Amino acid sequence: MTRPAASNAGCEARTTSPPCKGVGNLRRSDYGVKNVIRPPRLARGSRVALVAPAGPLLERDDLARAESLCRALGYEPALGRNTAERHGYFAGTDDQRLADLNDALRDPDVAAIWCIRGGYGTTRILDRVDFDALARRPKPLIGHSDITAILNAATRRTGVVTFHAPMARAAMPPFSRRHFERVLASAEPAGRLERLPEPADVLLPRENRIAALRGGVAEGPLIGGNLTLLQCLVGTPHFPDLDGAILFLEDVGEDLYRVDRMLAHLRMAGALDRLAGLAVGRFTDLKRAMTDGALGFDEVLATYFLPLAIPVAYGFPIGHIDDQWTLPLGVRARLDADTGELELLEAAVSG
């Protein structure tokens, strides 16, 4: 494949493009999440509800690790009543999982809700989540993977910032901990997020490399998460407003042709038409089932995003990896595709 050349063009005229403001290669839009509500920051001693609204916890140690991680970060863990339940491939029945989530949303003593794992199950209960309780008493909702559905629905329905972040049972190495605390525990903008270091003794390293598919700089609210779950929300009241957004995507264990199909669905639904920029995280364990004439991952991305004339880069520390960023949905950010940098321009939590 001939790789598309990076470009610094910023505001090419397109009838489907959001209004661009600024100069040079900066693409900025006033579209996106309106009336953003920042939940209170996580302070030491905060009571954090640990819930499992999707897949089951197959090891007792998952619960112990989640509680231990909370305490190690200085928070008081509060396990949901049904977190140890199991119903097929769910962490309890729909009613049990929903009860734990809604109890935590309604409890005035709970400062944040941290999901223990993903899997599958959030879309089965999404229509019955008490988002009104979150609107009345904003608090951080934290997780990723299948939790993408809850995060995006909550921000879309209430305007409350939610957090694409490590699960509560995560290993939480120093890189992840620094970003978790910068975003959730400080009422200041987190600023430019760190890059994972490339191996010092490798001339052309592939590990932790961020590559530009199309150069340029964009500003807009961060929206995104797991591609599979975002596609599941298309056509529902829970699908996020992507107008003028910097979309970030990740996934795990998918076939490349399925990624292609999901992006085609988003394009046909018009969901990609008014993006400001795209930051692609890790598509961990990506498979290529169609080996005859298989496309490259970057070729698939190019098919759907190069025609939009927006900055696009891939390889960011987002997704099913130990070292990952904590990204606040709804908060304005700046993406520099040429340098592979992402900067949070606003605080994600209030003081």
N, C-alpha and C positions, 0 to 999 in steps of 0.2 A: 504493500500500500504506500502511496505517496502521502505523507502526513501534511495536512493543511497548514499553511504558513500562519504563524501568529500575526495578529493585526492589532494596532492600537486604535483602530477606528472605534468611536464611541457611540455616536448618535445618528447612525444612518437612518434615513427616513423610511419607515415602514408603516403601512396603514394599520397594522395590528400592534404596533409598538406603543408602550406607554409614553407619556410626555417625558422628554429628556431635558435635564437642566444642567448647568455647569459648563465647563470649558474643557478643551483637550480631550483626553480619552476617558473622562469620567462620565459614566452613565448613571443618572440619578432619577428617581421617581418618587412622587408623593402618594402613589397607590400603596395598598397593602393593609395591614391590620390597623383599624381605626380605634381611637380611645384605648390605647394600651394601658393595662392595669398591672402594676408591678407588685407582686406579693411581698410581704415582709421578709427580710433576709433571715437566713438561718444563723442563729446565735448559739453559742455554747450552752448546753442544757436544754435546747429545744426538744420538744417531744415529737418524734417522727414515727408515723404509722407505717408499718411494713405490711404490704398486701401482695396477694398473688392473684390478679384478675384474669390470668390466662392459663398457661400450662402448669402441670403439677410439679411439686418439688419432690424429686425422686430419692433424695438423700436427706436424712434428718439433719445432716451437717449444713445443708443449705440455710436452714433457719438459724442455726447457731452462728454461722458465718455472717449472716445479715445483721443479727443482733450485735455481734462483736465488732463489725465494721462501724455500725452506728456509734457504739461507745468509744471506739478508737478515734472517731472524728469529733467526739465531745457532745454527742446527742443522746437523748434518752429514747431507746427503741420501745415501740408498742406494737406487738404482734396482733394482726387481725385474728378474730376468733376462729376463722376457717382456713387459715393459711396451710395447715397440715392435712387438710382434707384432699381426697382424690376421687374423681369421677371420670373414669376413662382417661382421655387425654386432656382433662381439665383439672385445675386445682379446686375441686368441689363442683357442685352443680352451679348453673347460672345464678340461681337465687343466692347461694352461699357466697359466691365471688362478688356479686353485686352488693350484697349486704355489707361485706367488709369495706368495699370502696366507698359506698354511700355513708356508712358510719363514720369513716375517717373524714369525709368531706363535711359532715355536719357537726363533728365534735369540736367545740371551741378551744379545747386544750391541745389539739393536734396542730402543730406548726407546719408540717409538711407531710406529703405522702410519697413514699419511696417504694417502687415496685421491685419485687425480689427476682422475678424472671419474666421472660416473654413466652414464646411458644405459640399457642393459638387459643383464642377465646374472647378477646375484647370486643370484636364486632358483634358477638351474640348478645352482649349486654349493653351496648352503647346507647341505644334508644331509651334506656331506663336509668342512666346515670344522672344523679341529681346535680346538674350543672348550676342550677339556681343557688344551691348551697355554696358552691365555689364563688359565684358572683357576689353573694352576701358577705362572705368571709374568705378573701383570696389567700391561697397558700400554695407553695410550690408543689407541682406534680412532676415526678422524676422517674425516668426510665427510657428504654428504647425498644427496638424490634417491634413486637406485636403491640407494645404500649403506644406506638406511633398513632394509632387510631384514637386513643383517649387524649393524648397531648394535642393533636390537631383539632379534635372536636371541641375540647375545652377552650382553646384559644379562639377558635372561630365563633363559638357560641357566647363567650363571656368577655373576650378581650384580655383575659388574665394570661400573663406570660407563663409558659410551661417549659420543661427542661428535658432535652434529649441528652441523656447522660448515662454513665455506668449503672448497672443494676445494683441492688443493695447487697447481693452476694458476690459482687465483683472482687477481683484481687486488689484493685485500686493501687497500682504502682505510683511512684512520685509524680510522674507526668500527669496522670489522670487526677490525682488528688489536688495538685496545684490548680488545675483548671476548674475542678469542681468547687473549690473554695473561693477562687477568684470571682466566679460567676454567682454563686449562691450565698456566700457569706459576706460579701462586700457590696455596699450601696454605691459603689463607684463603677464607671465603665471598665470592663476588663481589658480593653485596648487590644493590641495586636496579640493574637494567640501564638503560642510557641510552635515551632516546627520540630518534628522528631529528627534527631540527628542521623545523618547518613554515615555509613561506615567510613572511618578515616583512612583506612588502608586500601580502599577499593577505588580504582581510577574512575570507573563509570558505574557507580552503584545503582542498583535497581530498588533496593530496600529503602523505604520511606521517601521515595522520589515523588514529587508532585509535578505533573506535566501540564502545560497549557495546550488546549485544543484550539482555542481562539483567545488571543490576548485582549487586554483592556481592563478597565477598572469600572466597577459598578457599586452603587449604594442602594440599599433597600432593606425591608424587614426580612429577617431570616425565617424561612418556613421549610419544613421537610421532614425527613426521617426515612423509614423503611419503604422502599419502592412498592413492594407487594401490598402493604397496608394502605399506602396512599391510593393505589389503583382501586382497592376495595371500597374506598370512600367516594369514588366518582359517582355522581348522580344522587348523592345523599345530602342532607343539610349539614353534614359534618365535614364535607370536603373543604380544605382551606382556600382562602382567597389568595391566589398567586399573582394578582396584578401588581407588577412592579417589585416582586419579591426576589430575593436571592434564595433560590431553591437548593437544598442540599439533599443528597440521596445516598443510601447504602442498602446492602442486602447480604444474604448469606445462603450458600448452598443452592443457588439457582442455576439453571441452564441458561446459556447466553441467548438462545432463541426465545426463552420465556421473558428475559429482560427486554429483548427487542419487542415482543408482543405487548408487554405492559406499557412501554414508551409509545408504541403505536396507538394504544387505547387512549393514553393521555393526550396525544396529539389530536386524534379524531374528536375527542371531547372538547377541544379548544383550551385545555388547561395550560398549555405551554406558550400560548400566543403572546402573553404580555409579561413574560419574565424579564427581570433586569440582569440576572446572571445565574450561573450554575456552578456549585461546588460539589463534586462527586467524591464521596468517601470510598471506603473499601467494600468491594463486592467479594467477600471472603468465600473461598472454596467455589469459585465460579467454574461451572462445568460447560463443556462443549459437546453436547450429545450428537449434534449434526456435524460429523467429522468431514463429510464430503464438501469441500469448498467452504469451510467454516470462516466466518468473518472474525475480525479482531474486535475486542471490546471497544477500542477507540473508534473503529469504523462504525459500530452501532451508535455510539454517542454522537458521532459526526452527522449521521443520517438525520437525527432528530433535532440537534441543537445548532449546528452551523448555519442552517438557513435562517435562524432567528437573529443572527448578527449580534450576539451578546457574548460577554466574556465567559469562557468555560475552562475549567481546570479539573483534573482528577488526581486522586491519590491522597486526599486529606485524611487525617486521623479521626475518622468518623465511622462508627459501625461496630461490628462484632469482633473487636480487638481489645486487648488489655489496655494499651495506651491510647486513650481517646479523649477528645474534647468534650466539654459540657457546653451545649449550644442552647440558648434561650429562644424559643419560638415567639416571634412578634417584635423582637428588638432589632433596631436598625444596625446594619453592619456594612462594612466595605470589603469587597472582594477585589484583589489584584491578581488576575490570572497569570500575568507575566512573571511575577515573583512567587506565586503560590502562597500568598498571605491572605489571612482573614482577620479583620479587626472589628471588635464590638464597639460601636460608637456611643452606646447608651448603657446605663446601668440596667440590669435585669431584675433587681430587687430594690425595695425601698428600705430606708433606714429604720 
